[in-house]
Structures are given as C-alpha cells and as structure tokens.
Amino acid sequence: MRTLPSSAALILIDLQKAIDDPSWGKRNNPEAEANVSRLLERWRSTSRPVAHIRHLSRFPDSTYRDGQPGVEFKESALPRASEPVFTKSCASAFIGTTLAGWLRAEGIGDLVIAGVITNNSVEATARGAGDLGFRTIVVSDATFTFARTDYQGRSRTADEVHAMSLANLEGEYATICTCEQVLQIAGTETSRKEQEGLSTGLYDFVAPQYAEKFFHELEAKPFDRMILERLANDSGARGLLCDIGCGPGEVAAYLHSLGREVIGVDLSEGMIAEAHRLSPHITFHREDMLALPFGDGHFSGIAAFYAIVHCSAGDLEKAFAEWHRVLKKGGLLLLSFHIGSTRVHLEEFLGKKVSADFLFFEPEFIAAKVHQAGFTVEDVCIRYPYPDVEYESKRCYLLARA
C-alpha cells in the first residue's frame, strides 16, 4: 500500500453530540471514537491538514437541527482554530459547501474519511470525492452506523448495514482501510532537523554523479533557458541574483552567461564543492534557505529550481517568507517544482542505494503559499517533460514579485 503524502487531508464527518441520542438505536464499532482520536493525533503531529464537517439538519425533529445541544462537536473530534469547519444540510459534504474549493486551493488530492453515518453522510461524501477525482480512503473502524429494517422488512444489524455500505464504495469510489492500516501508511513525524539531515546526506552522497548528469541539462531545455532569461531581464539590470538550492550550479552558471552577477546557495557541502569546481568564477555558499545570512532586500532576483522538493507545508511558509525578506521591493522570484499531490519514494538514485522522498505540489497550493508570504504572483507556466531528458512529470514555473 502506498505511503500517504504529507498533503493528505483527514475529513471528519458529522461527529457531533446528536449522534449519541438513543433514538438512533443500536450502533456498531464502539471503538470508532477512540480510532478517530488516534487519527487526529497522527495528523496533527505530522502537520497534515484536517477538516471538520458539521451537519445542521433542515428537519425539525432531527437531533442535528440548528440551535440544539446536539450540534456541538463530540469531545473526541473538537476542531482546533487552524482546522476549517464546513457546514452542510444534506448528506454529502461537497453539496452546498466550499469543501472542494478548499481542497483544490490547498493542493490536496488524497482524502481519509472518518465519521458518521457510514451508509449516509460517509458514503455520500466518499462517492462525491471519487467522482471529483480525489484519491479516497474510508476508515472502516473509525466510522459507524445503526441497525435498520431493509426494504423487504427484514431486520439488519448495524454491522450488516455497515458492511454493505463499505462494499458499495470499495474499489469504485474509495479504498477501505482499518485505522491501523492508515496509521502505518501515514508515517510518523519527521522533525525539520531530521529531514534536513536526510536530504543533505543524500546530495553529499551523490554529488559527483549528480553534477555529471545535470550540470549541462539546460542545453536540452529551451523553455527553462527562456524563463531564466526572463528572470535576468525583468529583475533589475544591476542587482545581484541568487540561485537557491543551486546544486552543482547549472542555473547560476547560465544566469552568469547572460551577464548577471549571481551567487548560489545550497545546504549540501558536496554540491557546493562541485559548484566551485565547475564554476570557479561564481561565489557559492553553504547556507540554509530557511535562514539566509543576507540582509533585507539584498537580492533583485531569486531562482529556485526544484529547491522545495523536500519541503513540508510548514517549511514552505518559512522559505517563502525568508525569500521575500531578502528580495528588494519589486524583486522577482522564479520558482519551479514538479506538479502533483504525491510523494515519490526512491530506493535508488543515480546508481546509489538511497532512501529519499520527493514531494510534488499543485500550482494553486504553491501560488497561495507564495501570496501569503507577501508576493504578487505574476505568471504561472506549466510544461510537459522533455522526453529522454528528465523525469517524466509536469513542471510548474511560477514568477512572483516581492
């Protein structure tokens, strides 16, 4: 089973006090609330997004009707201030709400659904998610339902109703998993320091091979050369440029060939050594892109080609804020990244055995984060991969003004 990306959202449906009213009858999965708490704890500890769905019924005799104590969230699923709440009045959480728009804006493509009632709002929301193209997991033991009488008048236990509802979803609309299975593929929290060490060690390990493979790659990428020329021409003729996450320095070298003064920064000592060897006329620094040693307004332009490929959502915010700080007012940021909402795990890279994760992002998500940092997004360009030249993923090139 694939690992869940860091952007995967936990969607908690209708977990309100109304569902505890005795009028609902006999339920199943008495451990569901405890499993919801386990999921919430993991999502929060790994800084993944959480959304809460609140139901306000239009029926006057409903335990979920507005104004009643039952509309309050259960203790096991209380939202935090940073977690959005979407209010609905019908079965699907996508009808009459802005949930789909929020998911798209945040670059979220994977959903994990828990809550109630399995054969009502959970099933309706999972069907809608599948129809909208989201990769969806329904957590079988973090959902529950109640005994019912079927169309032919036969009594069905809550477990039977639950099982049939999940069978309706499995394969076509969603993947059905237990809480334990979801926790296994959600992974555990990786601190910034640990992630920094993993990525730095990777590039130190493969630096010579990386430089050999990628230093001349711009020769086969006319669009990349064109967009770098745009940065050089539109960022102030006399200002200093910075190549962030410079690797062996191929972007810095190209900007220098256009007549621009440029420096490069990278956290990998091995990459900096390769950059010095290949471009001794350019200055390169071993620095952390989240805490640059330069003063405010130091650069007129920044190129960051795939520099965010190992960044969590929190690190993205820190990086964009720091880059905004070191750019002059009106300075230009050129940012490139792989498009998607997944995490690609590699066990082999450039002929070496490694263990590394590479993160893809949706353009809308990155544009929103860049805007939050104070930039004005000027252009978003998307291109398809060059065959036999690079990894086969779509690429985004975003230009933003400080």
Beta strands, then each sheet from edge to edge (+ up, - down):
strand 1: 9-13
strand 2: 50-55
strand 3: 85-88
strand 4: 110-116
strand 5: 135-144
strand 6: 148-149
strand 7: 155-156
strand 8: 175-177
strand 9: 241-244
strand 10: 262-266
strand 11: 283-286
strand 12: 299-305
strand 13: 327-338
strand 14: 343-349
strand 15: 352-359
strand 16: 376-383
strand 17: 395-401
sheet 1: 3+ 2+ 1+ 4+ 5+ 8+
sheet 2: 6+ 7-
sheet 3: 11+ 10+ 9+ 12+ 13+ 17- 16+
sheet 4: 14+ 15-
end
